[in-house]
């Protein structure tokens, strides 16, 4: 909480330790959640953390600057409390893939891992499709993930192959912010570890964004209550009808002399207007 308050007033820069010999990356997610502004990574390393960084800056078209979520800019933001509230759920079913890359000349045996990267990391994977990297098809059940903070959560698809020793080997990946995911059948373009597009390689997935059960029940209850009230009002005749009220409403009381005078003035004005219209010529 102190670091969050500090980042509201000052800029903080995070970078790898100078004594590092290898170009491995640290996890930038905890630093993003406390509002750090510049979190430097090793771009020459094609790992999961670099792919998350690429997905984060895809929200602004890779312009190099992403505005912090509105909830993080408020003084009452507590990341520990946000972990307890489920905003919505995502049900994902991997259907098929096409034109997957292969390592060497061997025929790949692919499987897909689905990972939700956020405060809680949850993984799920499909079965291994033997000896078919061209057009594998999976008959799996949907996997449901709970989303606590859509602004700071990422959905990651990783395609691996299983070798003869049952070890996974990386083939392709695709990482997206959960904030921009919509329901429906989607063709997911796959990329390599450096976030470069792989020609024709893609996944066919079915995504359903589900609201929490409590929210659905409250909306259903309120809509039913509204319909009942409308039915009660219509049965009692309390709905306002402009035409009937205008016809049935009595005219305000006015003396007869004034009414007669107003009628005469109005008729004389109408006759003068009609004469002007007849005598004048209009051109289109």
Protein Blocks (a to p, Z undefined) as FASTA:
>chain_A
ZZmmmmmmmccdddddfkbmblcdcdfklmmmnopabdcddfkbccfklmmmmmmmmmno
onopacddfklmpmkbcfklmmmpcfbdcddddfbdchiacehjbdcddddddddddfbc
cdddddddehiaklgcddddddddddfblmlcccddddddddfkopacdfbdcdddfklp
cedddddddddfkopacehiacdddddddddfklmmmmmmmmmmmmmmmmmmmmnopacc
fklmmmmpccddddfklmmmmmmmmmmmmmmmmmmmmmpccdZZ
